[in-house]
Amino acid sequence: MTITKDMTIEEVVAKYEGTTNVFIRHGLHCVGCHISAFETIEEGALAHGINVDALVDDLNKVASSRKK
C-alpha cells in the first residue's frame, strides 16, 4: 500500500513504523494530537505550510522499508 495525501495522519502513524519521525522532521508535530485522527496529510501540511509532496515522498520511503 502506498501512502497518499488523503490518508489521515493517525492512519499512517498506526500502520507504518518510523513515520512519526518523518512528520516531525517536516515540521508537522500534530502526530499525537486528537485532530490527527481526522486530519489528512494534505490538510495538516497545508495548515502548517509544509510541502505535501515532499512529505508524502519521505513517508513512502520509510513505509516501504519498515512496515508494522
N, C-alpha and C positions, 0 to 999 in steps of 0.2 A: 504494500500500500504506500502511496506517495502522500506526503503532507501537502495540503493545499491551503491557500489563504482563507478559504471559507470554513475551515475547521476551527473549533473552539480551542482556546489556549489550554484549558484544562484537559481536553481530549488528547491533545498532543503530549502533554506532560505525563499523563497517565499511561499512555501507550508506548512511549519511546524514552528510554533511559538516556540521560545526558542532555535532553533538550532544555531543561530548566536553565542550565548554564548558557546555552545559546541565547535564550530570551534575555537573560541578564546582560550578557556581553553586548547585545544590541541596544540596551537601554530600556528594555521592556520588563520592568520589575514587578508587574502585577500578577506574576505566575501563582502566587499564593492568595491573591485577593478573591473574594467571593464573586466578583464580576467575571473572573476568568472562566467560570462555568458557562457563561452566556455570550461572552465577547469572542468574536472570531479573531484570528491572527491579523487579518486586514484591518478590522476596526481598531484593535489595540495599537497597531503600527501607525495608522493614520492619526490617532489621538495623541500619540507621543512623537510624531514627526520622524518616524523610522521608515527606512526604505523596505517596503514589504517584500519585494522580490529578492533582495539580498538576504533578508531574514529567512524566508522560505527555503532558499537555496542552502543556507547553512544548516537549517533544521533537517533537511533531507539528507545532507552529508552525514550528520550524526546518526540519524534514524537508520540509514542503510548499513551503518557499521555496528550498531547496537540496538537490538530490539528487546523489549521486555517480554 
